[in-house]
Amino acid sequence: MTAVEDGMEHEVAAEDLRAGSVFGRYRALCGVVIDPVALTVPAGVPCRSCAVEVAPGPEPVAADARRSRRAAASWLRGLRARTARRDLTGRMVEPGDVAA
């Protein structure tokens, strides 16, 4: 759900969707209370905090540091792929890029 306040696409849990439908304000997984934009507006840049809540990082494994680093690196690559988007010219835009 894209927020009016910051233009970012936030994740909202099902129970928060039901609760928010009364007043039209929804609590995102990152804790921000948002007002949604119109459905005709394209989705904004995904919120990284919500993406982390949806797919939490791997648990560190103390016995095998190499496996732990690989799991963390893989998770970070996936997070970056989920939160990156392309602008109209096909150029990759970072989520914090305000020029897009």
C-alpha positions as MATLAB code, in Angstrom:
seq = 'MTAVEDGMEHEVAAEDLRAGSVFGRYRALCGVVIDPVALTVPAGVPCRSCAVEVAPGPEPVAADARRSRRAAASWLRGLRARTARRDLTGRMVEPGDVAA';
ca = [
       0.000    0.000    0.000;
       1.544    3.289   -1.099;
       1.466    6.070    1.488;
       0.489    9.680    0.812;
       2.993   10.941    3.407;
       6.230    9.541    1.953;
       5.230    7.991   -1.397;
       6.697    4.642   -0.361;
       5.009    1.274   -0.715;
       4.462   -0.224    2.743;
       3.368   -3.721    3.763;
       0.225   -3.931    5.914;
      -0.825   -7.060    7.826;
      -4.309   -8.508    7.239;
      -5.555   -7.680   10.739;
      -4.355   -4.078   10.310;
      -6.225   -3.859    6.999;
      -9.471   -4.765    8.750;
      -8.821   -2.398   11.660;
      -7.744    0.467    9.402;
     -10.731    0.238    7.079;
     -12.877    2.006    9.705;
     -10.854    5.246    9.695;
      -8.940    4.920    6.407;
      -5.534    4.910    8.144;
      -3.427    1.766    8.289;
      -0.446    0.675   10.409;
       2.384   -0.682    8.253;
       4.716   -3.469    9.377;
       7.442   -0.886    9.981;
       5.172    0.897   12.499;
       4.236    3.938   10.419;
       0.554    4.908   10.286;
      -0.266    5.741    6.666;
      -3.016    7.222    4.530;
      -3.189    5.253    1.254;
      -2.995    6.962   -2.137;
      -5.628    6.388   -4.821;
      -5.507    2.982   -6.506;
      -4.775    4.658   -9.857;
      -1.414    5.954   -8.585;
       1.498    3.614   -9.424;
       3.203    1.820   -6.538;
       5.962    3.734   -4.834;
       9.427    2.572   -3.858;
       9.176   -0.370   -1.414;
       9.880    0.464    2.220;
      13.026   -1.371    3.315;
      11.855   -1.611    6.916;
       8.670   -3.368    5.835;
      10.653   -5.663    3.525;
      12.859   -6.701    6.455;
       9.745   -7.449    8.523;
       8.299   -9.589    5.708;
      11.522  -11.544    5.180;
      13.626  -11.374    8.377;
      17.358  -11.949    8.152;
      19.003  -15.316    8.708;
      19.938  -16.399   12.195;
      23.704  -16.239   12.778;
      25.368  -19.620   13.116;
      28.289  -19.413   15.543;
      29.680  -22.842   14.635;
      30.200  -22.095   10.945;
      31.067  -18.453   10.257;
      31.391  -18.976    6.490;
      27.875  -20.406    6.198;
      26.545  -17.550    8.330;
      28.221  -14.918    6.113;
      26.915  -16.603    2.951;
      23.381  -16.744    4.325;
      23.529  -13.079    5.326;
      24.945  -12.042    1.929;
      22.264  -14.021    0.102;
      19.540  -12.447    2.223;
      20.917   -8.939    1.589;
      21.007   -9.556   -2.177;
      17.396  -10.690   -2.046;
      16.391   -7.665    0.011;
      18.064   -5.338   -2.450;
      16.336   -7.073   -5.366;
      12.939   -6.796   -3.659;
      13.339   -3.104   -2.896;
      14.955   -1.951   -6.156;
      12.827   -0.765   -9.028;
      13.320    0.500  -12.538;
      12.370    3.986  -13.653;
      10.725    4.663  -17.008;
      14.065    4.633  -18.878;
      14.949    1.158  -17.570;
      17.690    2.473  -15.256;
      17.832    0.836  -11.818;
      16.791    3.250   -9.080;
      17.811    2.800   -5.461;
      14.937    3.086   -2.948;
      16.360    6.277   -1.435;
      16.788    7.981   -4.831;
      14.508   11.031   -4.880;
      15.259   11.934   -8.505;
      13.074    9.119   -9.821;
];
